[in-house]
Amino acid sequence: MTPASLRRLVAKGEGPLLEFKRSTGELREAMEALCGMLNGVGRGRVLFGVSDKGDVIGQAVSDSTLRDVANAARRIEPAAQVKTTVLKIRPGVAVLLIETAAHADGPF
């Protein structure tokens, strides 16, 4: 995803398929939102590093951050396909995109 496509995605605002979180400090809430999306439309996205108002603020993303997200995603039952993408916005700061799609019947 390019910076321009990130801006276009954020400009659409939150909705049934997209949730914004300021940081992975809200990881639990993000996973709950993903489960809700899976139960609703069967897919969805969460952007970490974006405020509720749609301001792209970014966050530091380390290997530990990515492990924490992967571990949280593995706890979704039944298993869902989860893709994580790091979108660098400036040195040391990125937006973390989590996308998911169901490949099993829920509820999740």
TORKEGU-71685 format. One line per field, with one value per atom (N, C-alpha, C): atom name; x, y, z; chain. Coordinates in Angstrom, 2 decimals, m for minus. Each point is the difference from the previous one (the first is absolute). Last residue first. Layout:
BEGIN
a <- (CA | ...) .
X <- (X | ...) .
Y <- (Y | ...) .
Z <- (Z | ...) .
c <- (A | ...) .
! end
This chain:
BEGIN
a <- (N | CA | C | N | CA | C | N | CA | C | N | CA | C | N | CA | C | N | CA | C | N | CA | C | N | CA | C | N | CA | C | N | CA | C | N | CA | C | N | CA | C | N | CA | C | N | CA | C | N | CA | C | N | CA | C | N | CA | C | N | CA | C | N | CA | C | N | CA | C | N | CA | C | N | CA | C | N | CA | C | N | CA | C | N | CA | C | N | CA | C | N | CA | C | N | CA | C | N | CA | C | N | CA | C | N | CA | C | N | CA | C | N | CA | C | N | CA | C | N | CA | C | N | CA | C | N | CA | C | N | CA | C | N | CA | C | N | CA | C | N | CA | C | N | CA | C | N | CA | C | N | CA | C | N | CA | C | N | CA | C | N | CA | C | N | CA | C | N | CA | C | N | CA | C | N | CA | C | N | CA | C | N | CA | C | N | CA | C | N | CA | C | N | CA | C | N | CA | C | N | CA | C | N | CA | C | N | CA | C | N | CA | C | N | CA | C | N | CA | C | N | CA | C | N | CA | C | N | CA | C | N | CA | C | N | CA | C | N | CA | C | N | CA | C | N | CA | C | N | CA | C | N | CA | C | N | CA | C | N | CA | C | N | CA | C | N | CA | C | N | CA | C | N | CA | C | N | CA | C | N | CA | C | N | CA | C | N | CA | C | N | CA | C | N | CA | C | N | CA | C | N | CA | C | N | CA | C | N | CA | C | N | CA | C | N | CA | C | N | CA | C | N | CA | C | N | CA | C | N | CA | C | N | CA | C | N | CA | C | N | CA | C | N | CA | C | N | CA | C | N | CA | C | N | CA | C | N | CA | C | N | CA | C | N | CA | C | N | CA | C | N | CA | C | N | CA | C) .
X <- (m16.95 | 1.40 | 0.10 | m4.01 | 0.45 | 1.46 | m0.67 | 0.07 | m1.01 | 2.57 | m1.24 | 0.19 | 4.07 | m0.74 | m1.30 | 3.48 | m0.04 | m0.56 | 0.31 | m0.40 | 0.20 | 2.87 | m1.12 | m0.29 | 3.07 | m0.43 | m1.16 | 4.37 | m1.14 | m0.37 | 3.07 | m0.39 | m1.24 | 4.25 | m1.28 | m0.20 | 3.05 | m0.10 | m1.40 | 3.55 | m1.38 | m0.02 | 4.44 | m0.77 | m1.45 | 5.40 | m1.43 | m0.77 | 4.85 | m0.32 | m1.47 | 1.27 | 0.99 | m0.42 | m4.03 | 1.21 | 0.99 | m3.84 | m0.44 | 1.10 | m0.94 | 0.89 | m0.47 | m2.49 | 0.01 | 0.82 | m0.91 | 0.59 | 0.13 | m3.35 | 0.85 | 0.48 | m2.61 | 0.52 | 0.96 | m4.34 | 1.19 | 0.38 | m3.22 | 0.36 | 1.30 | m4.31 | 1.19 | 0.27 | m2.44 | m0.28 | 1.31 | m2.22 | 1.11 | m0.48 | m3.65 | 0.94 | 1.02 | 0.28 | m0.52 | m1.39 | 4.83 | m1.32 | m0.42 | 4.33 | m1.02 | m1.42 | 4.02 | m0.12 | m1.07 | 1.15 | m0.77 | m0.18 | 2.73 | m1.40 | m0.86 | 4.64 | m0.53 | m1.47 | 2.25 | m0.16 | m0.58 | 1.09 | m1.15 | m0.26 | 3.83 | m1.20 | m1.26 | 4.17 | m0.26 | m1.28 | 1.53 | m0.52 | m0.31 | 2.08 | m1.35 | m0.64 | 4.49 | m0.85 | m1.46 | 3.34 | m0.26 | m0.93 | m0.63 | 1.18 | m0.37 | m1.85 | m0.37 | 1.28 | m2.18 | 1.18 | m0.47 | m3.37 | 0.56 | 1.28 | m4.13 | 1.01 | 0.41 | m3.32 | 1.04 | 1.14 | m4.52 | 1.04 | 1.16 | m5.43 | 1.35 | 1.02 | m4.94 | 0.61 | 1.36 | m3.08 | m0.36 | 0.60 | 0.99 | m1.43 | m0.46 | 5.20 | m0.95 | m1.43 | 4.55 | m0.96 | m1.01 | 3.39 | 0.76 | m0.86 | m1.27 | 0.62 | 0.87 | m4.34 | 1.20 | 0.46 | m3.27 | 0.29 | 1.30 | m4.15 | 1.32 | 0.06 | m3.19 | 0.15 | 1.45 | m4.23 | 1.33 | 0.08 | m4.01 | 0.96 | 1.40 | m4.28 | 0.16 | 1.05 | m1.48 | m0.94 | 0.11 | 2.91 | m1.37 | m1.03 | 4.50 | m0.09 | m1.41 | 0.93 | m0.04 | m0.14 | 0.57 | m1.31 | m0.15 | 4.17 | m0.97 | m1.40 | 3.36 | 0.17 | m0.98 | 0.11 | m0.59 | 0.12 | 2.12 | m1.45 | m0.72 | 4.61 | m0.35 | m1.50 | 1.68 | 0.12 | m0.39 | 0.26 | m1.18 | 0.00 | 3.81 | m1.16 | m1.27 | 4.01 | m0.01 | m1.22 | 1.85 | m1.42 | m0.18 | 4.23 | m0.47 | m1.48 | 2.39 | m0.23 | m0.26 | m1.35 | 1.21 | m0.37 | m3.28 | 1.18 | 1.29 | m4.38 | 0.52 | 1.26 | m4.66 | 1.25 | 0.34 | m3.05 | 0.09 | 1.36 | m3.66 | 1.24 | m0.09 | m3.60 | 1.16 | 1.33 | m4.43 | m0.13 | 1.21 | 1.16 | m1.28 | m0.02 | 3.17 | m0.32 | m1.38 | 2.74 | m0.48 | m0.30 | 1.85 | m1.33 | m0.60 | 4.49 | m1.00 | m1.42 | 3.80 | m0.31 | m1.09 | 1.63 | m0.69 | m0.44 | 2.65 | m1.35 | m0.81 | 4.54 | m0.79 | m1.44 | 3.00 | m0.29 | m0.85 | 1.62 | m1.13 | m0.35 | 3.73 | m1.21 | m1.21 | 4.33 | m0.49 | m1.30 | 0.73 | 0.77 | m0.51 | 0.00 | m0.86 | 0.90) .
Y <- (m16.02 | 0.15 | 0.58 | m3.18 | 1.31 | m0.03 | m1.65 | 0.51 | m0.67 | m1.96 | 0.57 | 0.42 | 0.08 | m0.98 | 0.69 | 2.28 | m1.19 | m1.16 | 5.87 | m1.28 | m1.11 | 4.65 | m0.57 | m1.36 | 4.97 | m1.36 | m0.39 | 3.84 | m0.36 | m1.44 | 4.43 | m1.39 | m0.25 | 3.86 | m0.41 | m1.48 | 4.38 | m1.44 | m0.36 | 4.42 | m0.41 | m1.50 | 3.06 | m0.69 | m0.13 | 2.19 | 0.08 | m0.63 | 0.63 | m0.49 | m0.01 | 3.00 | m0.85 | m0.36 | 0.87 | 0.81 | m0.86 | m2.02 | 1.35 | 1.04 | m5.70 | 1.03 | 1.37 | m4.78 | 1.09 | 1.15 | m5.65 | 1.19 | 1.07 | m4.54 | 0.79 | 1.24 | m5.24 | 1.21 | 0.70 | m3.89 | 0.53 | 1.31 | m4.76 | 1.36 | 0.41 | m3.92 | 0.43 | 1.45 | m3.40 | 0.91 | 0.36 | m4.03 | 0.74 | 0.84 | m0.98 | m0.84 | 0.86 | 2.02 | m1.35 | 0.11 | 2.99 | 0.06 | m1.43 | 1.10 | m0.33 | 0.11 | 1.19 | m1.46 | m0.42 | 4.59 | m0.49 | m1.52 | 2.12 | 0.37 | m0.55 | m0.54 | m0.84 | 0.29 | 2.71 | m1.37 | m0.92 | 4.40 | 0.00 | m1.41 | 0.62 | 0.19 | m0.05 | m0.09 | m1.27 | 0.10 | 3.91 | m0.93 | m1.37 | 3.24 | 0.45 | m0.99 | m0.67 | m0.34 | 0.39 | 1.30 | m1.44 | m0.47 | 5.08 | m0.85 | m1.46 | 5.34 | m1.40 | m0.83 | 5.22 | m0.83 | m1.44 | 3.75 | m0.50 | m0.75 | 3.73 | m1.04 | m0.44 | 3.33 | 0.38 | m1.00 | 1.85 | m1.02 | 0.45 | 1.15 | 0.58 | m1.14 | m0.30 | m0.24 | 0.66 | m0.32 | 1.09 | m0.18 | m2.97 | m0.15 | 1.06 | m1.15 | 0.41 | m0.22 | m2.77 | 0.96 | 0.33 | m3.38 | 1.21 | 1.05 | m5.04 | 0.52 | 1.18 | m2.56 | 0.80 | 0.49 | m4.21 | 0.91 | 0.70 | m3.01 | 0.58 | 0.85 | m4.44 | 1.33 | 0.41 | m4.22 | 0.56 | 1.39 | m2.69 | m1.04 | 0.49 | 2.23 | m0.07 | m1.01 | 0.06 | 0.80 | m0.23 | m2.06 | m0.48 | 0.74 | 1.38 | m1.36 | m0.56 | 4.17 | 0.09 | m1.38 | 0.19 | 0.55 | 0.11 | m1.25 | m1.09 | 0.46 | 3.26 | m0.93 | m1.17 | 3.04 | 0.62 | m0.92 | m1.33 | m0.09 | 0.60 | 0.46 | m1.40 | m0.23 | 4.23 | m0.21 | m1.42 | 1.17 | 0.61 | m0.20 | m1.42 | m0.82 | 0.53 | 2.50 | m1.26 | m0.85 | 4.68 | m0.35 | m1.33 | 1.90 | 0.00 | m0.33 | 0.75 | m1.39 | m0.13 | 4.61 | m0.81 | m1.43 | 3.32 | 0.88 | m0.80 | m1.63 | m0.07 | 0.85 | m1.09 | 0.70 | m0.19 | m2.86 | 0.53 | 0.68 | m2.30 | 0.71 | 0.61 | m2.30 | m0.74 | 0.61 | 1.84 | m1.43 | m0.83 | 5.03 | m0.56 | m1.49 | 5.10 | m1.29 | m0.46 | 3.28 | m0.03 | m1.41 | 2.11 | m0.64 | m0.06 | 1.53 | 1.02 | m0.57 | m2.84 | 0.72 | 1.04 | m2.32 | m0.93 | 0.71 | 2.41 | m0.22 | m0.92 | 0.72 | 1.22 | m0.17 | m3.49 | 0.07 | 1.22 | m0.47 | m0.91 | m0.08 | 2.63 | 0.59 | m0.91 | m1.52 | 1.07 | 0.62 | m5.00 | 1.23 | 1.04 | m5.59 | 1.18 | 1.23) .
Z <- (15.62 | 0.36 | 1.39 | m2.56 | 0.46 | 0.45 | m4.25 | 1.36 | 0.88 | m4.56 | 0.52 | 1.44 | m3.49 | 0.79 | 0.44 | m2.13 | m0.83 | 0.78 | 0.05 | 0.58 | m1.03 | 0.53 | m0.74 | 0.61 | 1.02 | 0.25 | m0.89 | 1.20 | m0.84 | 0.29 | 2.05 | 0.22 | m0.84 | 0.35 | m0.59 | 0.25 | 2.03 | m0.09 | m0.48 | m0.35 | 0.25 | m0.22 | 1.53 | m1.03 | 0.43 | 1.14 | 0.26 | m1.16 | 0.14 | 1.34 | 0.35 | m4.07 | 0.68 | 1.43 | m3.13 | 0.16 | 0.79 | m1.65 | m0.34 | 0.19 | m0.92 | 0.55 | m0.45 | 0.69 | m0.95 | 0.58 | 0.62 | 0.61 | m1.08 | 0.66 | m0.87 | 0.75 | 0.62 | 0.64 | m0.95 | m0.01 | m0.68 | 0.69 | 0.88 | 0.42 | m0.68 | 0.07 | m0.73 | 0.37 | 3.40 | m1.11 | m0.66 | 3.67 | m0.61 | m1.18 | 3.70 | m0.73 | m0.72 | 3.32 | m0.27 | m0.58 | 1.34 | m0.62 | m0.33 | 1.73 | 1.01 | m0.57 | m2.43 | 0.12 | 1.01 | m0.58 | m1.15 | 0.07 | 3.22 | 0.21 | m1.13 | m0.41 | 1.09 | 0.27 | m3.14 | m0.52 | 1.07 | 1.28 | m0.90 | m0.53 | 2.63 | 0.81 | m0.86 | m2.20 | 0.71 | 0.83 | m2.10 | m0.99 | 0.62 | 2.70 | m0.36 | m0.96 | 1.06 | 1.14 | m0.27 | m3.04 | m0.12 | 1.11 | m0.95 | 0.18 | m0.27 | m0.77 | m0.22 | 0.03 | 1.49 | m0.19 | m0.15 | m1.58 | 1.24 | m0.33 | m2.31 | m0.02 | 1.40 | m2.01 | 0.97 | 0.02 | m2.93 | m0.10 | 0.88 | 0.34 | m0.08 | m0.02 | 0.49 | m1.30 | m0.18 | 3.94 | m0.91 | m1.39 | 3.61 | m0.32 | m0.99 | m0.24 | 1.06 | m0.46 | m1.39 | m0.56 | 1.10 | 0.29 | m0.30 | m0.66 | m0.63 | 1.23 | m0.40 | m2.45 | m0.17 | 1.37 | m2.16 | 1.11 | m0.33 | m2.83 | 0.16 | 1.26 | m2.47 | 0.54 | 0.13 | m1.18 | m0.24 | 0.63 | 0.13 | m0.34 | m0.31 | 1.60 | m1.46 | m0.44 | 4.75 | m0.77 | m1.49 | 3.23 | 0.25 | m0.84 | m0.20 | m0.52 | 0.17 | 1.90 | m1.46 | m0.63 | 4.64 | m0.37 | m1.51 | 1.70 | 0.17 | m0.37 | 0.02 | m1.12 | 0.09 | 3.58 | m1.19 | m1.20 | 3.94 | 0.17 | m1.21 | 0.16 | m0.29 | 0.18 | 1.16 | m1.45 | m0.39 | 4.56 | m0.61 | m1.52 | 2.36 | 0.38 | m0.67 | m0.54 | m0.75 | 0.32 | 1.14 | m0.10 | m0.76 | 0.53 | 1.39 | 0.07 | m4.06 | 0.38 | 1.50 | m2.36 | 0.13 | 0.34 | m1.34 | 0.15 | 0.05 | m2.71 | 1.37 | 0.06 | m3.48 | 0.31 | 1.47 | m4.00 | 1.36 | 0.18 | m4.06 | 0.35 | 1.38 | m2.40 | m0.48 | 0.42 | 1.07 | 0.28 | m0.41 | 0.86 | m0.42 | 0.29 | 0.02 | 0.59 | m0.47 | m3.27 | 1.38 | 0.47 | m4.24 | m0.02 | 1.40 | m0.76 | m0.31 | m0.05 | 0.54 | 1.24 | m0.25 | m3.75 | 0.89 | 1.27 | m3.04 | m0.55 | 0.91 | 1.09 | 0.21 | m0.51 | m0.88 | 1.43 | 0.30 | m4.32 | 0.23 | 1.48 | m1.20 | m0.57 | 0.22 | 1.30 | 0.88 | m0.51 | m1.53 | m0.12 | 1.01 | m0.02 | 0.00 | 0.00) .
c <- (A | A | A | A | A | A | A | A | A | A | A | A | A | A | A | A | A | A | A | A | A | A | A | A | A | A | A | A | A | A | A | A | A | A | A | A | A | A | A | A | A | A | A | A | A | A | A | A | A | A | A | A | A | A | A | A | A | A | A | A | A | A | A | A | A | A | A | A | A | A | A | A | A | A | A | A | A | A | A | A | A | A | A | A | A | A | A | A | A | A | A | A | A | A | A | A | A | A | A | A | A | A | A | A | A | A | A | A | A | A | A | A | A | A | A | A | A | A | A | A | A | A | A | A | A | A | A | A | A | A | A | A | A | A | A | A | A | A | A | A | A | A | A | A | A | A | A | A | A | A | A | A | A | A | A | A | A | A | A | A | A | A | A | A | A | A | A | A | A | A | A | A | A | A | A | A | A | A | A | A | A | A | A | A | A | A | A | A | A | A | A | A | A | A | A | A | A | A | A | A | A | A | A | A | A | A | A | A | A | A | A | A | A | A | A | A | A | A | A | A | A | A | A | A | A | A | A | A | A | A | A | A | A | A | A | A | A | A | A | A | A | A | A | A | A | A | A | A | A | A | A | A | A | A | A | A | A | A | A | A | A | A | A | A | A | A | A | A | A | A | A | A | A | A | A | A | A | A | A | A | A | A | A | A | A | A | A | A | A | A | A | A | A | A | A | A | A | A | A | A | A | A | A | A | A | A | A | A | A | A | A | A | A | A | A | A | A | A | A | A | A | A | A | A) .
! end
